[in-house]
Amino acid sequence: MPGTPPTRFAYLGPEGTFAEAALSSAVASSGGTRFPCPSVAAALAAVRSGEADAGLVPLENSVEGSVPATMDGLRDGDPLVITREVFLDVAFVLVARPGVSMAQIRTVASHPHALAQCARWLSGSLPGAALLPETSTAAAAEAVAAGRFDAAVCAAIAGERNRLAVLAKDIADHPGAVTRFVLVRRPGQLPSPTGNDKTSLVAVVGDRTGALLSLLSEFAVRGISLTRIESRPTRERLGVYSFSLDCEGHVAEQRVGEALAALHRVCDEVRFLGSYPRADDRGNRSLPVESQDAAFADAGAWLARVRAGEAV
């Protein structure tokens, strides 16, 4: 990626989404221009085309799991790499046009993940309402303001921007939900290792016995902990899957670099998605001596002496 910091940011819009809030927490308001995109695919396309220097999109939620549009969008198309992750606490409100009461609500719109995270509350409080998907929580609020739906589940900021009334607060079925967003750029210079990093990649293992085990073994034998692994169909044929995964460590570390090189050997395809600082407070585990770079360097030097015919 270019050596200069990004100044043009695309994000999943419209204005008032949780993605905008996550971008604001990651980049100072004075840190360049930002523009909303109608979909995850559009945000990623803006980065690939050069229209944006970086893009921020949701990757997973602590309640609903991964965001397929982002997982597939990073796997397909021209390569992009993650340079940062952002964790955002997610709180939902129910909004409607001023003067509309709960008894008058027949339709509720929102992003499918938001509707799922509030499903129990909605079924108990609005049992007769139809739940309708929208491209984002903010788009749902805009649609309510335009009269297309009676109510929306969204962030408080989306209700405020559309001059809607809040009928209920904190309606999520699981309080404390967190969404993980990632900032992506075109490939280039990677963030330097911090000692508390995460590496992401996608691997296609093919339809053969023990394929997944061979993938996992490359991490296990090097003492690398996986923090996430999920399968997605490649859409080529039944039985062929790609595995999206995160592991502790940075590709600049010997153990992580060796693991990725080994995956390139045993997998049908490997796409590197970046090494970047961790945003959570868990931190990487302390490495045992045998997994540290010095141990790999010592082992490599020993092997070189063996191959040179020296007494070892």
Secondary structure as a PSIPRED ss2 file (coil, helix, strand):
# PSIPRED VFORMAT (PSIPRED V4.0)

   1 M C   1.000  0.000  0.000
   2 P C   1.000  0.000  0.000
   3 G C   1.000  0.000  0.000
   4 T C   1.000  0.000  0.000
   5 P C   1.000  0.000  0.000
   6 P C   1.000  0.000  0.000
   7 T C   1.000  0.000  0.000
   8 R E   0.000  0.000  1.000
   9 F E   0.000  0.000  1.000
  10 A E   0.000  0.000  1.000
  11 Y E   0.000  0.000  1.000
  12 L E   0.000  0.000  1.000
  13 G C   1.000  0.000  0.000
  14 P C   1.000  0.000  0.000
  15 E C   1.000  0.000  0.000
  16 G C   1.000  0.000  0.000
  17 T C   1.000  0.000  0.000
  18 F H   0.000  1.000  0.000
  19 A H   0.000  1.000  0.000
  20 E H   0.000  1.000  0.000
  21 A H   0.000  1.000  0.000
  22 A H   0.000  1.000  0.000
  23 L H   0.000  1.000  0.000
  24 S H   0.000  1.000  0.000
  25 S H   0.000  1.000  0.000
  26 A H   0.000  1.000  0.000
  27 V C   1.000  0.000  0.000
  28 A C   1.000  0.000  0.000
  29 S C   1.000  0.000  0.000
  30 S C   1.000  0.000  0.000
  31 G C   1.000  0.000  0.000
  32 G C   1.000  0.000  0.000
  33 T E   0.000  0.000  1.000
  34 R E   0.000  0.000  1.000
  35 F E   0.000  0.000  1.000
  36 P E   0.000  0.000  1.000
  37 C E   0.000  0.000  1.000
  38 P C   1.000  0.000  0.000
  39 S C   1.000  0.000  0.000
  40 V H   0.000  1.000  0.000
  41 A H   0.000  1.000  0.000
  42 A H   0.000  1.000  0.000
  43 A H   0.000  1.000  0.000
  44 L H   0.000  1.000  0.000
  45 A H   0.000  1.000  0.000
  46 A H   0.000  1.000  0.000
  47 V H   0.000  1.000  0.000
  48 R H   0.000  1.000  0.000
  49 S H   0.000  1.000  0.000
  50 G C   1.000  0.000  0.000
  51 E C   1.000  0.000  0.000
  52 A C   1.000  0.000  0.000
  53 D C   1.000  0.000  0.000
  54 A E   0.000  0.000  1.000
  55 G E   0.000  0.000  1.000
  56 L E   0.000  0.000  1.000
  57 V E   0.000  0.000  1.000
  58 P E   0.000  0.000  1.000
  59 L E   0.000  0.000  1.000
  60 E E   0.000  0.000  1.000
  61 N E   0.000  0.000  1.000
  62 S C   1.000  0.000  0.000
  63 V C   1.000  0.000  0.000
  64 E C   1.000  0.000  0.000
  65 G E   0.000  0.000  1.000
  66 S E   0.000  0.000  1.000
  67 V C   1.000  0.000  0.000
  68 P H   0.000  1.000  0.000
  69 A H   0.000  1.000  0.000
  70 T H   0.000  1.000  0.000
  71 M H   0.000  1.000  0.000
  72 D H   0.000  1.000  0.000
  73 G H   0.000  1.000  0.000
  74 L H   0.000  1.000  0.000
  75 R H   0.000  1.000  0.000
  76 D C   1.000  0.000  0.000
  77 G C   1.000  0.000  0.000
  78 D C   1.000  0.000  0.000
  79 P C   1.000  0.000  0.000
  80 L C   1.000  0.000  0.000
  81 V E   0.000  0.000  1.000
  82 I E   0.000  0.000  1.000
  83 T E   0.000  0.000  1.000
  84 R E   0.000  0.000  1.000
  85 E E   0.000  0.000  1.000
  86 V E   0.000  0.000  1.000
  87 F E   0.000  0.000  1.000
  88 L E   0.000  0.000  1.000
  89 D E   0.000  0.000  1.000
  90 V C   1.000  0.000  0.000
  91 A C   1.000  0.000  0.000
  92 F C   1.000  0.000  0.000
  93 V E   0.000  0.000  1.000
  94 L E   0.000  0.000  1.000
  95 V E   0.000  0.000  1.000
  96 A E   0.000  0.000  1.000
  97 R C   1.000  0.000  0.000
  98 P C   1.000  0.000  0.000
  99 G C   1.000  0.000  0.000
 100 V C   1.000  0.000  0.000
 101 S C   1.000  0.000  0.000
 102 M H   0.000  1.000  0.000
 103 A H   0.000  1.000  0.000
 104 Q H   0.000  1.000  0.000
 105 I C   1.000  0.000  0.000
 106 R C   1.000  0.000  0.000
 107 T E   0.000  0.000  1.000
 108 V E   0.000  0.000  1.000
 109 A E   0.000  0.000  1.000
 110 S E   0.000  0.000  1.000
 111 H C   1.000  0.000  0.000
 112 P H   0.000  1.000  0.000
 113 H H   0.000  1.000  0.000
 114 A H   0.000  1.000  0.000
 115 L H   0.000  1.000  0.000
 116 A H   0.000  1.000  0.000
 117 Q H   0.000  1.000  0.000
 118 C C   1.000  0.000  0.000
 119 A H   0.000  1.000  0.000
 120 R H   0.000  1.000  0.000
 121 W H   0.000  1.000  0.000
 122 L H   0.000  1.000  0.000
 123 S H   0.000  1.000  0.000
 124 G H   0.000  1.000  0.000
 125 S H   0.000  1.000  0.000
 126 L C   1.000  0.000  0.000
 127 P C   1.000  0.000  0.000
 128 G C   1.000  0.000  0.000
 129 A C   1.000  0.000  0.000
 130 A E   0.000  0.000  1.000
 131 L E   0.000  0.000  1.000
 132 L E   0.000  0.000  1.000
 133 P E   0.000  0.000  1.000
 134 E C   1.000  0.000  0.000
 135 T C   1.000  0.000  0.000
 136 S C   1.000  0.000  0.000
 137 T H   0.000  1.000  0.000
 138 A H   0.000  1.000  0.000
 139 A H   0.000  1.000  0.000
 140 A H   0.000  1.000  0.000
 141 A H   0.000  1.000  0.000
 142 E H   0.000  1.000  0.000
 143 A H   0.000  1.000  0.000
 144 V H   0.000  1.000  0.000
 145 A H   0.000  1.000  0.000
 146 A C   1.000  0.000  0.000
 147 G C   1.000  0.000  0.000
 148 R C   1.000  0.000  0.000
 149 F C   1.000  0.000  0.000
 150 D C   1.000  0.000  0.000
 151 A E   0.000  0.000  1.000
 152 A E   0.000  0.000  1.000
 153 V E   0.000  0.000  1.000
 154 C E   0.000  0.000  1.000
 155 A C   1.000  0.000  0.000
 156 A H   0.000  1.000  0.000
 157 I H   0.000  1.000  0.000
 158 A H   0.000  1.000  0.000
 159 G H   0.000  1.000  0.000
 160 E H   0.000  1.000  0.000
 161 R H   0.000  1.000  0.000
 162 N C   1.000  0.000  0.000
 163 R C   1.000  0.000  0.000
 164 L C   1.000  0.000  0.000
 165 A E   0.000  0.000  1.000
 166 V E   0.000  0.000  1.000
 167 L E   0.000  0.000  1.000
 168 A E   0.000  0.000  1.000
 169 K E   0.000  0.000  1.000
 170 D C   1.000  0.000  0.000
 171 I C   1.000  0.000  0.000
 172 A C   1.000  0.000  0.000
 173 D C   1.000  0.000  0.000
 174 H C   1.000  0.000  0.000
 175 P C   1.000  0.000  0.000
 176 G C   1.000  0.000  0.000
 177 A C   1.000  0.000  0.000
 178 V E   0.000  0.000  1.000
 179 T E   0.000  0.000  1.000
 180 R E   0.000  0.000  1.000
 181 F E   0.000  0.000  1.000
 182 V E   0.000  0.000  1.000
 183 L E   0.000  0.000  1.000
 184 V E   0.000  0.000  1.000
 185 R E   0.000  0.000  1.000
 186 R C   1.000  0.000  0.000
 187 P C   1.000  0.000  0.000
 188 G C   1.000  0.000  0.000
 189 Q C   1.000  0.000  0.000
 190 L C   1.000  0.000  0.000
 191 P C   1.000  0.000  0.000
 192 S C   1.000  0.000  0.000
 193 P C   1.000  0.000  0.000
 194 T C   1.000  0.000  0.000
 195 G C   1.000  0.000  0.000
 196 N C   1.000  0.000  0.000
 197 D E   0.000  0.000  1.000
 198 K E   0.000  0.000  1.000
 199 T E   0.000  0.000  1.000
 200 S E   0.000  0.000  1.000
 201 L E   0.000  0.000  1.000
 202 V E   0.000  0.000  1.000
 203 A E   0.000  0.000  1.000
 204 V E   0.000  0.000  1.000
 205 V C   1.000  0.000  0.000
 206 G C   1.000  0.000  0.000
 207 D C   1.000  0.000  0.000
 208 R C   1.000  0.000  0.000
 209 T C   1.000  0.000  0.000
 210 G C   1.000  0.000  0.000
 211 A H   0.000  1.000  0.000
 212 L H   0.000  1.000  0.000
 213 L H   0.000  1.000  0.000
 214 S H   0.000  1.000  0.000
 215 L H   0.000  1.000  0.000
 216 L H   0.000  1.000  0.000
 217 S H   0.000  1.000  0.000
 218 E H   0.000  1.000  0.000
 219 F H   0.000  1.000  0.000
 220 A H   0.000  1.000  0.000
 221 V C   1.000  0.000  0.000
 222 R C   1.000  0.000  0.000
 223 G C   1.000  0.000  0.000
 224 I C   1.000  0.000  0.000
 225 S C   1.000  0.000  0.000
 226 L E   0.000  0.000  1.000
 227 T E   0.000  0.000  1.000
 228 R E   0.000  0.000  1.000
 229 I E   0.000  0.000  1.000
 230 E E   0.000  0.000  1.000
 231 S E   0.000  0.000  1.000
 232 R E   0.000  0.000  1.000
 233 P E   0.000  0.000  1.000
 234 T C   1.000  0.000  0.000
 235 R C   1.000  0.000  0.000
 236 E C   1.000  0.000  0.000
 237 R C   1.000  0.000  0.000
 238 L C   1.000  0.000  0.000
 239 G C   1.000  0.000  0.000
 240 V C   1.000  0.000  0.000
 241 Y E   0.000  0.000  1.000
 242 S E   0.000  0.000  1.000
 243 F E   0.000  0.000  1.000
 244 S E   0.000  0.000  1.000
 245 L E   0.000  0.000  1.000
 246 D E   0.000  0.000  1.000
 247 C E   0.000  0.000  1.000
 248 E E   0.000  0.000  1.000
 249 G C   1.000  0.000  0.000
 250 H C   1.000  0.000  0.000
 251 V C   1.000  0.000  0.000
 252 A C   1.000  0.000  0.000
 253 E C   1.000  0.000  0.000
 254 Q H   0.000  1.000  0.000
 255 R H   0.000  1.000  0.000
 256 V H   0.000  1.000  0.000
 257 G H   0.000  1.000  0.000
 258 E H   0.000  1.000  0.000
 259 A H   0.000  1.000  0.000
 260 L H   0.000  1.000  0.000
 261 A H   0.000  1.000  0.000
 262 A H   0.000  1.000  0.000
 263 L H   0.000  1.000  0.000
 264 H H   0.000  1.000  0.000
 265 R H   0.000  1.000  0.000
 266 V H   0.000  1.000  0.000
 267 C C   1.000  0.000  0.000
 268 D C   1.000  0.000  0.000
 269 E E   0.000  0.000  1.000
 270 V E   0.000  0.000  1.000
 271 R E   0.000  0.000  1.000
 272 F E   0.000  0.000  1.000
 273 L E   0.000  0.000  1.000
 274 G E   0.000  0.000  1.000
 275 S E   0.000  0.000  1.000
 276 Y E   0.000  0.000  1.000
 277 P E   0.000  0.000  1.000
 278 R C   1.000  0.000  0.000
 279 A C   1.000  0.000  0.000
 280 D C   1.000  0.000  0.000
 281 D C   1.000  0.000  0.000
 282 R C   1.000  0.000  0.000
 283 G C   1.000  0.000  0.000
 284 N C   1.000  0.000  0.000
 285 R C   1.000  0.000  0.000
 286 S C   1.000  0.000  0.000
 287 L C   1.000  0.000  0.000
 288 P C   1.000  0.000  0.000
 289 V H   0.000  1.000  0.000
 290 E H   0.000  1.000  0.000
 291 S H   0.000  1.000  0.000
 292 Q C   1.000  0.000  0.000
 293 D H   0.000  1.000  0.000
 294 A H   0.000  1.000  0.000
 295 A H   0.000  1.000  0.000
 296 F H   0.000  1.000  0.000
 297 A H   0.000  1.000  0.000
 298 D H   0.000  1.000  0.000
 299 A H   0.000  1.000  0.000
 300 G H   0.000  1.000  0.000
 301 A H   0.000  1.000  0.000
 302 W H   0.000  1.000  0.000
 303 L H   0.000  1.000  0.000
 304 A H   0.000  1.000  0.000
 305 R H   0.000  1.000  0.000
 306 V H   0.000  1.000  0.000
 307 R H   0.000  1.000  0.000
 308 A C   1.000  0.000  0.000
 309 G C   1.000  0.000  0.000
 310 E C   1.000  0.000  0.000
 311 A C   1.000  0.000  0.000
 312 V C   1.000  0.000  0.000
